[in-house]
């Protein structure tokens, strides 16, 4: 893999993000399509699960609304990151995260360190628009020297009429 490929970073895929959103089902479908495309290209998918209390509407950790939205889940080769701060890139990876090159243990390795070690410094952010998680992630990426692309679907919720025309 080279750093020219865009690894998808999903930051608003917990139930409390999508369940109450007027276009949550549509956005979830869009996210699933992007996830499938990335996996077909052999890219990892990064799913961020924010701990409770980090943002105004974040539910309690381990509550029903804290879990990932149904049908969006981490599979082998993906990274499920539990963010305990508003900087998801500073989050430690789970000990069982595979290092494909087997060059370094991943315990105590942050998401930012792992991404840089793999050469994945360009990420595509998939998120609901205008969320505090999106703003925090964009700010944190700059601190870690990561380049985030925000597609139009994240900048504004996709218009159903345009997609079906």
N, C-alpha and C positions, 0 to 999 in steps of 0.2 A: 504494500500500500504506500502511496505517496501522499505528501501533504496537499496535493492538488485536488484530492477527492474530498467532498464535503460530507462529513459524518453528521447524521441528524442528532440533534440534542432536543429532547422533548421535555419541557419544563412546566407544563400545565395539563397533566394527564391524570391527576387524582380526581376522585369522584366529586369532591367539592368544587372543582373547577368546571367540569363539564355537565354534571347533573342539572344544576339550576340555570345554566346558560341557555338563552333562547335558541341558539344554534349549536348547542352542545353535541347533539347526535351527528349533525353535519360535520362539525369540526373533528369529532372522533373518527368518522369515516375517512376524512382527509388524512388525519394522522396515521390511521392504519394503512392507507395506500402508500404513504411516504415510507413507513416502516418496511412494508413488503418490498418496495423498490430498493431500499438500502440493503436489505438482507440479500436480495437477488444479485446485487453487485458485490457481495462479500464484505460489506461495511458493517461495523458494529452499530448498534443503536444505543444511545444513552438516554435513560429515563431517570429523571430527577423526582424524588419523593421528599417533599419538604416536611420537616418536623413541625409539630404544633407550636403556635405562638410566635412564629417568625414574622408573619405578616398578619394584617388585621383579620382576615377571614380564614386563616389556616386552622382547621379543626384539631382537636386533641390527637396526639400521636397514637396510632393503633386503633383509632375509632373507625366506624364504618366509612365515613366520608374522607378519611385519610388514605385509604387504599387506592390503588390504581383503578381507573375506569375499567369496567368489564370489557373484555376482548382486547385490551392493551396490556401486554405483559412482556417481561424480559424472557428471552430465550437464550440458549447456549450461544456464547459469543457476544452477547449484549452486556451492557453495564447498567446495573440498577444502583443508583447513587442515592443514599439517604443523607439529605442535606440537613445538618444540625445548625448551620449558620446561613446567613443570606448570601454567602459565597459558595455556590455548589462546587466550584473547582478546587476549593480548599478541603473538601470532604474526603475522608479516607475511604479507600476502596475496601470492599469485603475481602477477607483473607483468601477466599476461594476464587477470586478473580484470576482468570488464566492469563499468564504472560506468554503469548504465542512463541516468542523467541527463547523463553525460559532463561532469560538473562538476569533477572532480578526478582526477588520476592516482592509480592504486591502488598503484603501486610504493611501498614504504615505508609503506603504510597498514596498520594493525593490524586484526585482525578486529573488535575493539571499536569502533574509529573507523568502520569501514565499516558496521557494524550501526547505530550511532547516526546516521550520515549518511543512511541509508535509512529511519530511523524504526522500525527493528526492535529494540525494547528488551525485548520479552517473548518468551522462547524456551521451547519445550517440549523437555526433555531426554529423550532415548531412550538408555537404557543398561542394561547388566546391573546388578542391584542389588548394593549393598554392595561396590563396587569403589573402589580408591584414586583412579581417574580421576574418578568421580562426586563424591567428596568434594572433590577439588582444583578441579574445575570449579565447583561450588557456591560455594566460598570465593572463587574468582577473580571470579565474576560480581558479587558484592557490591562488590568493589573497583572495578569498572568501571561500577557503577550499572545493571546489567542485572538484569531480573527473570526468574528461571527457575522454570518449573512442572515438577514431577516427577510424572508420572502414576503411577497405581497399578501399571501394568505394570513400571515401573522400580523402584518401591519394593519390589515382590515379583514374582518370575517368574510370568507368567500360568499359571493352572491349566487344563490341557487339558480336564478334565471340565466346568468351568464354561463354557468357550468353546463346546463342542459341544452343551451342553444346550439 
